[in-house]
Amino acid sequence: MNPFRRAARAQTSLLTEEQTRLAWQAISLLLEYPGEDAGRRFEVIRGAVGSLPDAVRMPLTSFLDAVSARPLEEVQQDYVETFDHTRRCCLYLTYFSFGDTRRRGVALVQFKQAYRRAGADFDADELPDHLGVVLDFGATVDVGAAAALLTDHRAGVEMLRIALQERGSIWADLMVALCATLPELDGDGLAAVQKLIEAGPPREDVGLDGYAMDPRLNPRPESDRPATPLGRHIPVGAPS
């Protein structure tokens, strides 16, 4: 089920609104845990992204080529090991900014407030700062509001790209495509990324209030985290 129930109009600066919506919906779908319908989903997305600019289309096609050439069970295991068991590859944007601190709970509320201001009824089995959720929000509700959230957490987006590339992960191509839809980083943005690389997310043992007991907030080592897929569900179909 699509977690956002009303469409609005907005635009980012580098692509047309239609291209941005299409790219973000494709990346959102590809960031889903690859279920039994993954092969069909990949082919639908491959056909849909053919009209995108090369800087976005080529990494998406590269990912689709790589993932389609591997057995589904291997892709599923790779997904879990990458996104569920590796802190630096966390898909929750507020983790990079706030780590395990009290402020993260406040930031999660701010994501929900941004969705509400855009007229969206958020209804998903996922936390509101999940990158796939943010991109789906931009694709189906408000491009500008989603772009603002991505800009606010741009250092985390870049950190995720870098971490995936350093792992030699096929999922890195999705982040390359995403970054190609965003404005280039300026000096302050580059400094924020460098600081995050050097110091990592802030740490604090307690204080996430109502979110503290949610295991999705804190990616853990493979030894103590169950290998379960993410809970957000988006129907298979051509991105729009």
Phi, psi and chi 1 to 4 in degrees:
 res  aa     phi    psi   chi1   chi2   chi3   chi4
   1 MET       -  131.9  178.6  174.7   60.7      -
   2 ASN   -65.7  125.8 -170.4  -40.9      -      -
   3 PRO   -75.1   -5.2   27.1  -35.0      -      -
   4 PHE  -121.1  131.5  -59.2  102.8      -      -
   5 ARG  -112.4    8.2  -63.0  175.7 -178.8  165.2
   6 ARG  -142.5  137.6 -170.2  176.2   76.3   82.0
   7 ALA   -94.1  146.8      -      -      -      -
   8 ALA  -135.8  175.8      -      -      -      -
   9 ARG  -118.7  135.3  -62.9 -175.8   63.2   82.5
  10 ALA  -162.9 -179.6      -      -      -      -
  11 GLN  -158.5  144.4 -170.8  168.1  -13.4      -
  12 THR   -97.1  175.8   55.7      -      -      -
  13 SER   -93.0  -21.7   59.1      -      -      -
  14 LEU   -92.9  -34.7  -60.7 -176.5      -      -
  15 LEU  -117.5  165.4  -56.1  177.3      -      -
  16 THR   -66.4  161.9   66.9      -      -      -
  17 GLU   -58.3  -43.5  177.8  179.2  -24.5      -
  18 GLU   -61.6  -43.8 -179.3 -179.3    1.5      -
  19 GLN   -65.5  -39.5  -71.8  172.9  -29.8      -
  20 THR   -65.0  -45.7  -59.6      -      -      -
  21 ARG   -59.8  -44.4  -71.2 -178.2 -176.7  -87.0
  22 LEU   -63.9  -46.6  173.1   58.3      -      -
  23 ALA   -62.6  -45.2      -      -      -      -
  24 TRP   -68.4  -37.0  -73.1    0.1      -      -
  25 GLN   -65.8  -41.1 -174.9   70.2   90.0      -
  26 ALA   -61.7  -46.8      -      -      -      -
  27 ILE   -65.2  -39.9  -63.0  167.8      -      -
  28 SER   -59.2  -46.5  174.6      -      -      -
  29 LEU   -63.9  -39.0  -71.7  165.9      -      -
  30 LEU   -74.5  -18.2  -66.0  173.5      -      -
  31 LEU   -83.5   -3.9  -75.9  173.8      -      -
  32 GLU   -70.2  149.7  -85.1  -77.1  -81.0      -
  33 TYR   -56.8  129.0  177.0   81.5      -      -
  34 PRO   -74.7  101.0   26.6  -33.3      -      -
  35 GLY   -85.5 -166.1      -      -      -      -
  36 GLU   -64.5  -23.1  -65.2  -58.6  -40.8      -
  37 ASP   -91.9   13.3   63.2  -12.3      -      -
  38 ALA   -59.9  -42.1      -      -      -      -
  39 GLY   -59.4  -44.1      -      -      -      -
  40 ARG   -64.5  -43.1  176.0 -171.3  168.8 -156.3
  41 ARG   -60.3  -43.9  174.8  173.1  -63.1 -172.5
  42 PHE   -60.4  -42.1  -64.6  156.0      -      -
  43 GLU   -69.2  -38.3  -70.2  -51.1  -54.2      -
  44 VAL   -62.2  -44.9  169.4      -      -      -
  45 ILE   -67.6  -39.0  -66.4  173.5      -      -
  46 ARG   -57.0  -43.8 -174.6 -170.9  -63.8  -84.9
  47 GLY   -68.6  -33.1      -      -      -      -
  48 ALA   -74.5  -31.9      -      -      -      -
  49 VAL   -90.8    4.0  -57.7      -      -      -
  50 GLY   -62.1  -23.0      -      -      -      -
  51 SER   -91.7   -2.0   61.9      -      -      -
  52 LEU   -74.6  155.9  -67.6  174.5      -      -
  53 PRO   -57.6  152.1  -24.3   33.6      -      -
  54 ASP   -54.8  -38.7  -72.6   -9.0      -      -
  55 ALA   -62.0  -24.5      -      -      -      -
  56 VAL  -100.6  -44.6 -179.7      -      -      -
  57 ARG   -64.8  -42.9  176.5 -175.3   56.4   79.1
  58 MET   -63.9  -46.7  -68.2  177.6   67.6      -
  59 PRO   -65.8  -32.4   17.4  -29.6      -      -
  60 LEU   -65.6  -42.6  -69.8  178.8      -      -
  61 THR   -65.4  -38.7  -59.4      -      -      -
  62 SER   -60.8  -43.8  175.3      -      -      -
  63 PHE   -61.7  -46.7  170.6   81.0      -      -
  64 LEU   -62.9  -37.6  -70.7  167.7      -      -
  65 ASP   -62.3  -45.3  -71.3  -16.9      -      -
  66 ALA   -68.0  -44.8      -      -      -      -
  67 VAL   -73.0  -30.8   77.4      -      -      -
  68 SER   -74.5  -19.7  -61.6      -      -      -
  69 ALA   -86.0   -3.4      -      -      -      -
  70 ARG  -112.9  151.3  -61.2  167.8   61.6 -178.1
  71 PRO   -60.8  145.0  -20.9   32.2      -      -
  72 LEU   -58.3  -41.7  176.9   60.1      -      -
  73 GLU   -60.6  -37.5  -65.4   78.8    5.9      -
  74 GLU   -68.3  -40.3 -178.9 -179.8  -44.1      -
  75 VAL   -65.1  -41.9  174.8      -      -      -
  76 GLN   -61.6  -44.9  -69.2  172.7  -28.8      -
  77 GLN   -63.5  -41.1 -178.7  178.7   -3.3      -
  78 ASP   -62.2  -41.8 -173.2    7.9      -      -
  79 TYR   -59.2  -49.9 -177.6   97.7      -      -
  80 VAL   -63.7  -45.3  171.5      -      -      -
  81 GLU   -64.3  -34.2  -69.5  176.9   -9.3      -
  82 THR   -76.8  -54.2  -60.9      -      -      -
  83 PHE   -94.4  -25.4  -65.1  119.1      -      -
  84 ASP   -95.7  -22.0  -78.8    6.7      -      -
  85 HIS  -115.4    1.7  -63.1  160.1      -      -
  86 THR  -126.3  113.6  -51.7      -      -      -
  87 ARG   -58.2  -42.3  -74.2 -177.5  178.4  -88.8
  88 ARG   -69.5  -13.0  -65.2  177.8   72.0 -122.3
  89 CYS  -109.6   26.8  -63.0      -      -      -
  90 CYS   -65.6  137.1  177.3      -      -      -
  91 LEU   -91.2    2.4  -72.8  170.9      -      -
  92 TYR   -96.8  112.8  -61.3   99.7      -      -
  93 LEU   -63.6  -35.9  -65.7  178.3      -      -
  94 THR   -70.0  -19.4   62.5      -      -      -
  95 TYR   -61.2  -39.7  174.9   75.0      -      -
  96 PHE   -67.8  -35.6  -66.2  101.0      -      -
  97 SER   -81.6  -36.5  -60.9      -      -      -
  98 PHE  -124.1  -10.4  -57.7  107.1      -      -
  99 GLY    53.1 -140.7      -      -      -      -
 100 ASP   -96.1   62.6  -56.7  -35.8      -      -
 101 THR  -126.2  166.5   69.0      -      -      -
 102 ARG   -58.7  -35.4  -66.5  177.4  178.6   86.6
 103 ARG   -65.1  -19.3  -69.3  179.8  -61.8  165.0
 104 ARG   -67.3  -37.1 -170.3  171.8  177.8 -157.6
 105 GLY   -60.3  -40.1      -      -      -      -
 106 VAL   -64.0  -42.1  175.0      -      -      -
 107 ALA   -63.1  -37.7      -      -      -      -
 108 LEU   -64.1  -39.2  -71.2  167.9      -      -
 109 VAL   -63.0  -37.6  171.7      -      -      -
 110 GLN   -64.6  -33.8  -68.9  172.5  -18.0      -
 111 PHE   -62.8  -46.9  -88.5   76.5      -      -
 112 LYS   -62.5  -37.2  -76.2 -166.9  172.1 -176.8
 113 GLN   -65.1  -38.6  -70.3  173.6  -22.0      -
 114 ALA   -62.9  -41.2      -      -      -      -
 115 TYR   -63.7  -42.0  -60.3  152.7      -      -
 116 ARG   -65.7  -41.3 -169.1  175.2  -59.8  115.7
 117 ARG   -61.4  -30.1  -75.4 -165.2  -60.9  -90.2
 118 ALA   -81.6    0.7      -      -      -      -
 119 GLY    84.6   16.9      -      -      -      -
 120 ALA   -94.8  140.7      -      -      -      -
 121 ASP   -99.2   99.5 -177.7    6.9      -      -
 122 PHE   -74.6  123.3  179.6   74.4      -      -
 123 ASP  -147.1   88.7 -179.7   18.3      -      -
 124 ALA  -148.5  152.4      -      -      -      -
 125 ASP   -86.2   50.6  -62.7  -32.4      -      -
 126 GLU  -153.4  158.2 -167.8   51.7   86.3      -
 127 LEU   -74.0  150.6  -68.2  174.1      -      -
 128 PRO   -69.5  -15.6   24.1  -34.4      -      -
 129 ASP   -95.6    5.7   66.4  -29.7      -      -
 130 HIS   -61.1  132.8 -173.1  -80.8      -      -
 131 LEU   -57.6  -40.9  178.4   57.2      -      -
 132 GLY   -62.4  -36.8      -      -      -      -
 133 VAL   -66.2  -45.0  169.6      -      -      -
 134 VAL   -60.5  -43.2  176.6      -      -      -
 135 LEU   -68.1  -37.3  -66.6  175.2      -      -
 136 ASP   -65.9  -38.3 -166.9   61.1      -      -
 137 PHE   -58.5  -46.0  168.1   65.1      -      -
 138 GLY   -65.5  -36.4      -      -      -      -
 139 ALA   -73.3  -32.5      -      -      -      -
 140 THR  -114.4  -11.9   62.9      -      -      -
 141 VAL  -125.9  -69.1  179.9      -      -      -
 142 ASP  -146.2  104.2 -167.2  -38.7      -      -
 143 VAL   -61.9  -44.5  177.9      -      -      -
 144 GLY   -64.6  -42.1      -      -      -      -
 145 ALA   -66.0  -39.2      -      -      -      -
 146 ALA   -67.2  -39.2      -      -      -      -
 147 ALA   -62.2  -36.4      -      -      -      -
 148 ALA   -65.2  -41.3      -      -      -      -
 149 LEU   -63.8  -42.2  -68.3  171.2      -      -
 150 LEU   -65.6  -38.0  -68.2  170.0      -      -
 151 THR   -65.8  -42.6  -61.3      -      -      -
 152 ASP   -61.0  -29.4  -71.9  -15.8      -      -
 153 HIS  -117.4   31.1  -64.3  -87.7      -      -
 154 ARG   -63.8  -34.9 -177.5   62.6 -175.6  -82.9
 155 ALA   -60.8  -38.8      -      -      -      -
 156 GLY   -66.8  -38.8      -      -      -      -
 157 VAL   -60.1  -45.7  171.4      -      -      -
 158 GLU   -68.0  -37.2  -67.5  -67.5  -25.9      -
 159 MET   -62.0  -41.8 -175.4   69.0 -138.1      -
 160 LEU   -63.4  -43.5  177.5   56.5      -      -
 161 ARG   -58.9  -48.6  175.6 -173.5   61.4   79.3
 162 ILE   -62.2  -44.3  -68.4  167.8      -      -
 163 ALA   -62.2  -41.8      -      -      -      -
 164 LEU   -67.4  -40.3  -70.1  169.3      -      -
 165 GLN   -65.8  -38.2  -71.7 -179.3  -38.7      -
 166 GLU   -66.2  -29.6  -72.4 -179.3  -10.8      -
 167 ARG   -78.9   -9.9  -76.4  173.8   61.8   90.0
 168 GLY    67.6   30.6      -      -      -      -
 169 SER   -80.4  142.1  171.9      -      -      -
 170 ILE   -64.4  -23.9   61.6  172.8      -      -
 171 TRP   -72.3  -14.0  -48.4   95.8      -      -
 172 ALA   -60.7  -32.4      -      -      -      -
 173 ASP   -60.6  -31.0  -79.6  -31.6      -      -
 174 LEU   -65.8  -38.3  -60.1 -177.3      -      -
 175 MET   -73.9  -33.2  -61.6  -53.2  -60.9      -
 176 VAL   -62.1  -44.1  171.7      -      -      -
 177 ALA   -63.4  -42.9      -      -      -      -
 178 LEU   -62.2  -47.4  173.5   57.9      -      -
 179 CYS   -61.7  -27.8  -70.1      -      -      -
 180 ALA   -70.8  -16.2      -      -      -      -
 181 THR   -91.1   -6.7   71.8      -      -      -
 182 LEU  -107.8  156.0  -57.6  174.5      -      -
 183 PRO   -60.0  151.2  -21.8   33.1      -      -
 184 GLU   -65.1  148.3  -68.3 -173.6    9.6      -
 185 LEU   -69.5  140.7  -74.3  171.1      -      -
 186 ASP   -95.1 -170.6   56.6   16.5      -      -
 187 GLY   -60.2  -44.1      -      -      -      -
 188 ASP   -65.2  -40.0  -70.1  -18.9      -      -
 189 GLY   -64.7  -42.5      -      -      -      -
 190 LEU   -64.0  -38.1  -69.1  171.1      -      -
 191 ALA   -65.1  -38.7      -      -      -      -
 192 ALA   -65.5  -39.6      -      -      -      -
 193 VAL   -64.9  -44.8  173.8      -      -      -
 194 GLN   -61.4  -40.4 -174.6   61.2   37.6      -
 195 LYS   -63.4  -41.3 -179.5  179.0  178.8 -179.6
 196 LEU   -66.8  -39.0 -175.8   57.0      -      -
 197 ILE   -62.0  -41.8  -68.6  172.4      -      -
 198 GLU   -76.0  -41.0  -66.5  173.1   -6.0      -
 199 ALA  -102.1  -26.5      -      -      -      -
 200 GLY    76.0  175.0      -      -      -      -
 201 PRO   -63.6  150.1  -20.2   32.4      -      -
 202 PRO   -64.6  154.4   21.7  -31.4      -      -
 203 ARG  -122.1  143.3  -63.7  -64.9  -59.0  -88.0
 204 GLU  -161.9  134.7 -176.7  173.8   88.7      -
 205 ASP   -76.9  -28.3  -67.8  -26.7      -      -
 206 VAL  -136.2  164.1  -63.7      -      -      -
 207 GLY   115.2   20.5      -      -      -      -
 208 LEU   -90.8   12.9  -75.5  174.1      -      -
 209 ASP    52.5 -125.3  -61.8  -36.1      -      -
 210 GLY   -66.7  -18.4      -      -      -      -
 211 TYR   -93.6   -4.8  -64.4   98.9      -      -
 212 ALA   -61.7  -34.5      -      -      -      -
 213 MET   -92.4    1.6  -60.3  -55.5  -65.9      -
 214 ASP   -79.6  114.4 -166.1  -37.3      -      -
 215 PRO   -64.2  -19.1   24.3  -33.8      -      -
 216 ARG   -70.1  -16.9  -65.2  170.3  -62.2 -179.3
 217 LEU   -75.0  -23.8  -77.4  169.9      -      -
 218 ASN  -131.3   90.4  -60.3  -61.5      -      -
 219 PRO   -57.8  137.0  -22.0   33.2      -      -
 220 ARG  -122.7  165.1  -65.7  173.1  -63.5 -162.9
 221 PRO   -57.5  156.8  -24.0   34.0      -      -
 222 GLU   -56.6  -31.3 -177.5  172.7   -4.6      -
 223 SER   -65.2  -25.9   59.8      -      -      -
 224 ASP  -127.2   17.5   65.5   -9.9      -      -
 225 ARG  -117.9  124.9 -179.1  172.3  173.2   83.0
 226 PRO   -66.3  144.5   23.7  -32.6      -      -
 227 ALA   -84.7   81.3      -      -      -      -
 228 THR  -120.7  144.6   55.5      -      -      -
 229 PRO   -72.8  163.8   26.9  -34.6      -      -
 230 LEU   -67.4  159.5  -64.8  172.6      -      -
 231 GLY   -97.0   -6.3      -      -      -      -
 232 ARG   -75.7  140.2 -169.8  170.3   63.0   93.4
 233 HIS  -124.6  127.0  -59.9  -72.4      -      -
 234 ILE  -126.3  130.7  -60.0  177.0      -      -
 235 PRO   -65.4  144.9   22.9  -33.0      -      -
 236 VAL   -68.1  137.0  175.3      -      -      -
 237 GLY   168.3  166.2      -      -      -      -
 238 ALA   -63.4  130.4      -      -      -      -
 239 PRO   -57.6  144.9  -21.3   32.3      -      -
 240 SER  -143.3      -   58.9      -      -      -
